[in-house]
Amino acid sequence: MQSEVAIFSGAWAVVVAACRAACAGIALTAALACLVATLPAAAREPWRVPVDDLPRVVYSDAERLDIHDAQVGIVTGAHVGSYAELGDDIVRLLNDRAGRSLRILAVTGQGSINSVDDLRNLRGIDFAIVQSDVLEAYEGTPAGAELRRTLRYVSRLHTEQLHVLTRTSVAGDDAVDVCALAGRRITVNVGGPRSGTALTVRTIMQGMLGLDLAFDPSTSGSEGLKQLADGRVDALAFVVGKPASLFRDISPEDFDRLGLRFLAVPVARLETGCAGGPQPAVRLSGTSYEASAITAADYPALLAIGEEIPTIGVPAVLAAYAWPEGKGRFAQARRFVEALFARGTAASGGFGDAARGFSPKWCGIDFARDVRGLERFSVAADLVAAAAPGSLRIDCAGATRSLAPVAPAPDCGSEAGVLKAFADWYETQPDRSTAPDLVARAYTDFRARVCRP
């Protein structure tokens, strides 16, 4: 027994000596991991993944400092919205774990007002995706002066749409726009009173249209739909890029059973006001709002073929903290913006490359486009000034986007007839994809539209 102990002790001494040699000069926090990594393979259970195949997660103090220096923080949005989707795409495209030039930390936001708060006041947050009207709302206030001093924008992103969903029993069979909601109770999703949606609805429906509304903020989109379905509220409003999963996931059966319908928010109403109401104090031209629409192509299972609901578009903005050149986290912000512009617009591998599976909301975004009333971050301004016209636009040729209205409906009693009609129609779509899963989804959407009872 003593000889066995001596043999083991001698072997262990050799291992320890080898570990000391291999792990010399590293911090105590990494020593244990280094010790395990230098043990003979036989010392680990055979069912475990081989040490050499395990991705590295423990680094020296010097390496950790490099990683910290590469970190960039960006606030995105709630998981049911498009900001989180874009944030995930940015992380996928720009994160550099191998070279450690950029380590992007995407933080879930809780509404655009909270995101501005986080960007202005939290350490490690350098960028945020927010609604443009949130920054406009603070103009002319002491807080607005401070935001103008400390915040910049990198680029305008996609346009989001104001979705207003109600029940026919509330608005009436003949209601066509939000003026039918005067005096009603409306829930604002998502993020409560500090959300961008809450601010937009108050600005447009109360401030500009003069509607007397009672607000009932909900904690989530699904909760808002439940409130609308069981009659606790009369309408649901959500500013989100179309098509939004919150609405797209409503089945046609539930949509019809509950008597749900989208209400228009036409630009003309912002110029004339609702009948019998006050004249709007602010014209559309004095804001960042623009005309947009929700169509059957966006929600084929909910809207009839060719149906279009006019509404207000709200531009999304990638905002940045205004780090002075050479100070604070300016170097990290510079690397992020340069990588975003260069790699995001690349024809191969960029946001417009259909093979990468990025959100179609990137399609058509032009990083060179200005944002009304805001100052651009200096790095982005230099890149825009040096770029050739059109070179900073994301081209999504071949990517799947919202499909245009279809031709007259076929005989839905014949699956072959529906397939033939789909094939004929799909050939006319300039944005069609050949990926089997995307073609299958397009067919499902097509059939839901043309064969809706």
C-alpha positions as CSV (number, residue, x, y, z in Angstrom):
1,M,0.0,0.0,0.0
2,Q,2.8,2.4,0.9
3,S,4.5,1.8,-2.4
4,E,1.2,2.6,-4.3
5,V,0.9,5.8,-2.3
6,A,4.5,6.7,-3.1
7,I,4.0,6.0,-6.8
8,F,0.8,8.2,-6.8
9,S,2.5,10.9,-4.9
10,G,5.4,10.9,-7.3
11,A,3.1,11.0,-10.3
12,W,1.1,13.8,-8.7
13,A,4.3,15.8,-8.1
14,V,5.2,15.5,-11.8
15,V,1.7,16.7,-12.7
16,V,1.9,19.7,-10.3
17,A,5.3,20.6,-11.6
18,A,4.0,20.5,-15.2
19,C,1.0,22.6,-14.2
20,R,3.2,25.2,-12.5
21,A,5.3,25.5,-15.6
22,A,2.2,25.7,-17.9
23,C,0.3,28.1,-15.7
24,A,3.1,30.3,-14.6
25,G,2.3,34.0,-14.5
26,I,-1.5,33.8,-14.6
27,A,-3.9,35.0,-11.9
28,L,-5.3,32.7,-9.2
29,T,-8.8,32.9,-10.8
30,A,-7.4,31.1,-13.9
31,A,-5.1,28.6,-12.1
32,L,-7.7,26.0,-11.3
33,A,-8.9,25.9,-14.9
34,C,-5.4,25.7,-16.2
35,L,-4.7,22.8,-13.8
36,V,-7.6,20.9,-15.1
37,A,-6.7,21.6,-18.7
38,T,-3.1,20.3,-18.2
39,L,-4.2,17.0,-16.5
40,P,-3.7,13.9,-18.6
41,A,-6.9,13.0,-20.6
42,A,-7.2,9.8,-18.5
43,A,-7.8,11.9,-15.4
44,R,-11.2,13.0,-16.8
45,E,-14.2,10.8,-17.1
46,P,-14.3,9.2,-20.6
47,W,-17.8,10.4,-21.3
48,R,-16.9,14.1,-21.0
49,V,-16.1,16.2,-24.1
50,P,-12.3,16.2,-24.7
51,V,-10.6,19.2,-23.1
52,D,-9.2,20.3,-26.5
53,D,-12.7,20.5,-27.9
54,L,-14.1,22.8,-25.2
55,P,-14.3,26.5,-26.2
56,R,-12.2,28.7,-24.1
57,V,-13.9,30.8,-21.4
58,V,-11.2,31.5,-18.9
59,Y,-8.6,34.2,-19.7
60,S,-5.6,35.9,-18.1
61,D,-6.1,39.2,-16.4
62,A,-4.5,41.0,-19.4
63,E,-6.8,39.2,-21.8
64,R,-9.8,40.1,-19.7
65,L,-8.8,43.8,-19.9
66,D,-8.7,43.5,-23.6
67,I,-12.2,42.0,-23.6
68,H,-13.5,44.7,-21.3
69,D,-12.0,47.4,-23.6
70,A,-13.9,45.8,-26.5
71,Q,-17.3,45.8,-24.8
72,V,-20.1,47.8,-26.3
73,G,-23.5,48.0,-24.7
74,I,-26.7,48.5,-26.7
75,V,-30.3,48.7,-25.4
76,T,-32.8,47.1,-27.8
77,G,-36.4,46.4,-26.9
78,A,-39.1,43.9,-25.7
79,H,-39.0,40.5,-27.2
80,V,-42.3,41.0,-29.0
81,G,-41.0,44.0,-30.9
82,S,-38.6,44.6,-33.7
83,Y,-35.9,46.3,-31.7
84,A,-34.9,43.0,-30.0
85,E,-34.8,41.4,-33.4
86,L,-32.5,44.0,-34.8
87,G,-30.3,43.9,-31.7
88,D,-29.9,40.1,-32.0
89,D,-28.8,40.6,-35.7
90,I,-26.3,43.2,-34.7
91,V,-24.7,40.8,-32.1
92,R,-24.7,38.0,-34.6
93,L,-23.0,40.1,-37.3
94,L,-20.5,42.2,-35.3
95,N,-19.5,40.2,-32.2
96,D,-15.9,39.3,-32.4
97,R,-15.0,36.7,-29.8
98,A,-11.9,35.4,-31.6
99,G,-10.2,38.8,-32.3
100,R,-11.7,40.5,-29.3
101,S,-12.1,43.8,-31.2
102,L,-15.9,44.0,-30.3
103,R,-17.8,42.3,-27.6
104,I,-21.4,43.5,-27.9
105,L,-23.8,43.3,-25.0
106,A,-27.4,43.6,-26.0
107,V,-29.8,44.6,-23.2
108,T,-33.5,44.1,-23.3
109,G,-35.3,47.5,-23.2
110,Q,-38.5,48.4,-21.5
111,G,-39.8,51.1,-23.8
112,S,-38.1,53.9,-25.6
113,I,-38.2,56.4,-22.7
114,N,-36.5,53.9,-20.4
115,S,-34.0,53.2,-23.1
116,V,-33.1,56.9,-23.4
117,D,-32.8,56.9,-19.6
118,D,-30.5,53.9,-19.7
119,L,-28.3,55.4,-22.5
120,R,-28.0,58.6,-20.7
121,N,-27.3,57.3,-17.2
122,L,-26.1,53.7,-17.1
123,R,-22.4,52.7,-17.3
124,G,-21.5,50.5,-20.2
125,I,-24.4,51.5,-22.4
126,D,-23.2,53.2,-25.5
127,F,-26.2,52.9,-28.0
128,A,-29.9,52.4,-27.9
129,I,-32.7,51.8,-30.5
130,V,-35.5,54.2,-29.8
131,Q,-38.4,55.9,-31.4
132,S,-37.6,59.3,-32.9
133,D,-40.6,61.0,-31.4
134,V,-39.4,60.2,-27.9
135,L,-36.4,62.5,-28.4
136,E,-38.6,65.1,-29.9
137,A,-40.9,65.0,-26.9
138,Y,-38.3,66.6,-24.7
139,E,-37.6,69.5,-27.0
140,G,-38.0,72.9,-25.2
141,T,-37.5,71.4,-21.7
142,P,-34.4,71.5,-19.4
143,A,-34.1,67.7,-19.9
144,G,-34.2,68.2,-23.6
145,A,-31.3,70.6,-23.5
146,E,-29.3,68.0,-21.6
147,L,-30.3,65.2,-24.0
148,R,-29.3,67.4,-26.9
149,R,-25.8,67.9,-25.3
150,T,-25.2,64.2,-24.4
151,L,-27.0,62.2,-27.1
152,R,-26.4,61.8,-30.8
153,Y,-27.8,59.5,-33.5
154,V,-25.9,57.1,-35.7
155,S,-28.6,56.4,-38.3
156,R,-32.3,56.3,-38.9
157,L,-33.5,52.6,-39.1
158,H,-36.8,51.2,-40.2
159,T,-40.2,52.8,-39.9
160,E,-42.6,51.4,-37.3
161,Q,-46.4,51.6,-37.6
162,L,-49.0,52.6,-35.1
163,H,-51.3,49.6,-34.8
164,V,-54.7,50.3,-33.2
165,L,-56.9,47.2,-32.6
166,T,-60.4,47.3,-31.3
167,R,-63.7,45.3,-31.2
168,T,-66.5,46.0,-33.6
169,S,-68.8,46.1,-30.6
170,V,-66.9,49.1,-29.4
171,A,-66.3,51.1,-32.5
172,G,-69.3,50.1,-34.5
173,D,-69.7,48.5,-37.9
174,D,-69.2,51.7,-39.8
175,A,-66.1,53.0,-37.9
176,V,-63.1,53.6,-40.1
177,D,-60.6,55.4,-37.9
178,V,-59.5,56.2,-34.4
179,C,-62.0,59.0,-34.0
180,A,-64.5,56.3,-33.1
181,L,-62.5,55.7,-29.8
182,A,-63.4,59.1,-28.3
183,G,-64.1,58.6,-24.6
184,R,-62.9,54.9,-24.7
185,R,-60.4,53.0,-22.6
186,I,-57.3,52.0,-24.4
187,T,-54.4,49.8,-23.3
188,V,-50.9,50.8,-24.5
189,N,-48.3,48.1,-25.2
190,V,-45.6,47.4,-24.3
191,G,-43.7,48.8,-21.4
192,G,-46.4,50.9,-19.7
193,P,-46.4,54.7,-19.3
194,R,-42.6,55.0,-20.0
195,S,-42.9,53.2,-23.4
196,G,-42.6,54.8,-26.7
197,T,-46.0,53.6,-27.6
198,A,-47.6,55.4,-24.7
199,L,-45.9,58.6,-25.7
200,T,-46.9,58.3,-29.4
201,V,-50.5,57.5,-28.6
202,R,-50.8,60.5,-26.2
203,T,-49.1,62.8,-28.7
204,I,-51.2,61.7,-31.7
205,M,-54.6,60.7,-30.2
206,Q,-54.8,63.1,-27.4
207,G,-52.5,66.0,-28.2
208,M,-53.1,66.2,-32.0
209,L,-56.6,64.7,-32.4
210,G,-58.0,65.8,-29.0
211,L,-59.5,62.4,-28.2
212,D,-60.6,62.0,-24.5
213,L,-59.0,58.6,-23.7
214,A,-58.4,56.7,-20.5
215,F,-55.1,54.8,-20.5
216,D,-54.6,51.4,-19.0
217,P,-51.0,50.3,-19.5
218,S,-50.4,46.6,-19.6
219,T,-47.3,44.7,-18.8
220,S,-47.1,42.7,-22.1
221,G,-48.6,42.3,-25.5
222,S,-50.3,39.1,-24.7
223,E,-51.9,40.6,-21.6
224,G,-53.1,43.6,-23.6
225,L,-54.8,41.2,-26.1
226,K,-56.5,39.4,-23.1
227,Q,-57.7,42.7,-21.8
228,L,-59.2,43.6,-25.2
229,A,-60.7,40.1,-25.6
230,D,-62.5,40.1,-22.2
231,G,-63.7,43.7,-22.4
232,R,-61.5,45.3,-19.8
233,V,-60.3,47.7,-22.4
234,D,-61.8,49.0,-25.6
235,A,-58.7,49.1,-27.8
236,L,-55.1,48.1,-27.9
237,A,-52.3,50.3,-29.4
238,F,-48.8,49.3,-30.2
239,V,-46.1,51.1,-32.2
240,V,-44.1,48.3,-33.8
241,G,-42.6,47.4,-37.2
242,K,-44.9,45.4,-39.4
243,P,-45.5,42.5,-39.5
244,A,-45.5,42.1,-35.7
245,S,-45.8,38.7,-34.2
246,L,-48.2,40.0,-31.6
247,F,-50.8,40.5,-34.3
248,R,-49.6,37.9,-36.9
249,D,-50.1,35.1,-34.3
250,I,-53.8,35.9,-33.8
251,S,-55.7,33.2,-35.6
252,P,-58.3,34.2,-38.2
253,E,-60.9,32.3,-36.1
254,D,-60.2,34.3,-32.9
255,F,-60.0,37.5,-35.0
256,D,-63.5,36.9,-36.4
257,R,-65.0,35.4,-33.2
258,L,-64.0,38.4,-31.0
259,G,-65.0,40.9,-33.7
260,L,-61.5,42.4,-33.9
261,R,-60.6,45.1,-36.4
262,F,-57.7,47.5,-37.1
263,L,-58.6,51.2,-37.0
264,A,-57.0,53.7,-39.4
265,V,-55.0,56.7,-38.2
266,P,-54.9,58.6,-41.5
267,V,-52.6,61.6,-42.0
268,A,-55.6,63.7,-43.0
269,R,-57.0,63.4,-39.5
270,L,-53.8,65.0,-38.1
271,E,-54.5,68.0,-40.4
272,T,-58.3,68.3,-39.8
273,G,-58.9,66.7,-36.5
274,C,-61.9,64.5,-35.6
275,A,-65.4,65.7,-36.4
276,G,-66.6,67.9,-33.6
277,G,-63.2,68.0,-32.0
278,P,-60.5,70.7,-31.7
279,Q,-58.2,71.5,-34.5
280,P,-54.8,69.9,-34.2
281,A,-52.3,72.2,-32.5
282,V,-49.3,70.7,-34.4
283,R,-49.1,69.8,-38.0
284,L,-47.6,66.6,-39.2
285,S,-44.9,68.5,-41.0
286,G,-43.6,69.7,-37.6
287,T,-42.9,66.2,-36.4
288,S,-40.9,63.1,-37.4
289,Y,-44.2,61.2,-38.1
290,E,-45.0,60.1,-41.7
291,A,-47.7,58.4,-43.6
292,S,-47.7,54.6,-43.6
293,A,-50.1,51.7,-43.9
294,I,-50.9,48.2,-42.6
295,T,-51.9,45.9,-45.5
296,A,-53.1,42.4,-46.2
297,A,-49.5,41.6,-47.2
298,D,-48.5,42.2,-43.6
299,Y,-51.3,40.3,-41.9
300,P,-52.8,38.0,-44.6
301,A,-54.8,35.9,-42.2
302,L,-56.5,39.0,-40.7
303,L,-57.1,41.4,-43.6
304,A,-59.0,40.9,-46.8
305,I,-57.2,40.8,-50.2
306,G,-56.1,44.3,-51.1
307,E,-57.2,45.8,-47.8
308,E,-55.1,48.6,-46.6
309,I,-55.3,50.5,-43.2
310,P,-53.7,54.0,-43.3
311,T,-51.7,54.8,-40.2
312,I,-48.9,56.8,-38.9
313,G,-45.2,55.8,-39.3
314,V,-42.7,56.4,-36.6
315,P,-39.0,56.2,-37.6
316,A,-36.7,54.2,-35.3
317,V,-33.3,55.6,-34.6
318,L,-30.0,54.1,-33.4
319,A,-29.0,56.7,-30.8
320,A,-25.5,57.0,-29.3
321,Y,-24.0,58.6,-26.2
322,A,-22.0,61.6,-27.4
323,W,-18.5,60.6,-26.3
324,P,-16.0,63.3,-27.1
325,E,-13.3,62.2,-29.5
326,G,-10.4,60.6,-27.6
327,K,-12.3,60.5,-24.3
328,G,-14.3,57.9,-22.3
329,R,-15.6,55.1,-24.5
330,F,-15.2,56.9,-27.8
331,A,-12.8,54.3,-29.2
332,Q,-15.3,51.4,-28.6
333,A,-18.1,53.5,-30.1
334,R,-16.0,54.2,-33.1
335,R,-15.2,50.5,-33.7
336,F,-18.9,49.7,-33.4
337,V,-20.1,52.3,-35.9
338,E,-17.3,51.6,-38.4
339,A,-18.1,47.8,-38.3
340,L,-21.9,48.4,-38.5
341,F,-21.5,50.6,-41.6
342,A,-19.0,48.4,-43.4
343,R,-20.3,44.9,-42.6
344,G,-24.0,45.8,-42.3
345,T,-24.1,47.0,-45.9
346,A,-21.9,44.3,-47.4
347,A,-23.6,42.4,-50.3
348,S,-22.2,39.1,-49.0
349,G,-22.8,38.4,-45.3
350,G,-24.4,41.8,-44.5
351,F,-27.9,42.4,-43.2
352,G,-29.3,42.2,-46.8
353,D,-27.9,38.7,-47.4
354,A,-30.9,36.4,-47.4
355,A,-28.7,33.4,-46.7
356,R,-27.8,34.8,-43.2
357,G,-31.5,35.0,-42.1
358,F,-31.4,38.5,-40.8
359,S,-34.6,40.4,-40.2
360,P,-36.3,41.8,-43.4
361,K,-36.7,45.1,-41.5
362,W,-33.1,45.9,-42.5
363,C,-34.2,46.0,-46.1
364,G,-33.9,49.4,-47.6
365,I,-32.4,51.1,-44.5
366,D,-29.9,53.8,-45.6
367,F,-27.4,54.6,-42.9
368,A,-26.8,57.9,-44.7
369,R,-30.4,59.1,-44.1
370,D,-30.8,62.1,-41.8
371,V,-33.0,62.4,-38.7
372,R,-34.9,65.6,-38.3
373,G,-33.7,67.8,-35.5
374,L,-31.0,65.6,-34.2
375,E,-27.2,65.8,-34.5
376,R,-25.3,62.8,-35.9
377,F,-22.5,61.0,-33.9
378,S,-19.2,62.4,-35.2
379,V,-17.9,59.0,-36.4
380,A,-21.1,58.3,-38.4
381,A,-21.1,61.8,-39.8
382,D,-17.5,61.3,-41.1
383,L,-18.4,58.0,-42.7
384,V,-21.5,59.4,-44.4
385,A,-19.6,62.4,-45.7
386,A,-16.9,60.1,-47.2
387,A,-19.4,57.5,-48.7
388,A,-20.5,57.4,-52.3
389,P,-24.3,58.0,-52.8
390,G,-26.3,54.9,-52.1
391,S,-23.3,52.9,-50.8
392,L,-24.6,52.9,-47.2
393,R,-28.0,51.5,-48.2
394,I,-28.9,47.9,-47.3
395,D,-29.9,46.0,-50.4
396,C,-32.1,43.0,-49.8
397,A,-32.4,41.7,-53.3
398,G,-33.6,38.1,-53.0
399,A,-34.6,38.5,-49.3
400,T,-38.1,37.7,-48.2
401,R,-40.1,40.8,-47.5
402,S,-43.8,41.5,-47.2
403,L,-45.6,40.2,-50.3
404,A,-47.8,42.3,-52.5
405,P,-51.5,41.8,-52.8
406,V,-52.5,38.7,-54.7
407,A,-54.6,38.3,-57.9
408,P,-58.3,37.2,-57.7
409,A,-58.9,34.2,-55.5
410,P,-58.9,30.7,-57.0
411,D,-61.3,27.8,-56.2
412,C,-60.3,27.0,-52.6
413,G,-62.0,23.6,-52.8
414,S,-59.2,22.5,-55.0
415,E,-55.8,22.3,-53.4
416,A,-54.2,21.9,-56.9
417,G,-56.0,25.0,-58.0
418,V,-54.7,27.0,-55.0
419,L,-51.1,25.7,-55.6
420,K,-51.4,26.7,-59.3
421,A,-52.6,30.2,-58.4
422,F,-49.8,30.5,-55.8
423,A,-47.1,29.4,-58.3
424,D,-48.4,31.9,-60.9
425,W,-48.6,34.7,-58.3
426,Y,-45.2,33.9,-56.7
427,E,-43.4,34.2,-60.0
428,T,-44.5,37.9,-60.2
429,Q,-43.0,38.8,-56.8
430,P,-39.7,40.6,-57.2
431,D,-38.6,39.7,-53.6
432,R,-39.4,36.0,-53.8
433,S,-37.0,33.5,-52.2
434,T,-36.2,30.0,-53.3
435,A,-35.5,28.7,-49.8
436,P,-38.0,25.9,-49.2
437,D,-39.0,27.0,-45.7
438,L,-39.7,30.6,-46.9
439,V,-41.6,29.4,-49.9
440,A,-43.7,27.2,-47.6
441,R,-44.4,30.1,-45.3
442,A,-45.3,32.3,-48.3
443,Y,-47.8,29.6,-49.5
444,T,-49.4,29.4,-46.0
445,D,-49.8,33.2,-46.0
446,F,-51.2,33.1,-49.6
447,R,-53.7,30.4,-48.8
448,A,-54.9,32.1,-45.6
449,R,-55.6,35.3,-47.6
450,V,-57.3,33.9,-50.7
451,C,-59.3,31.2,-48.9
452,R,-60.4,33.1,-45.9
453,P,-64.2,32.5,-45.3
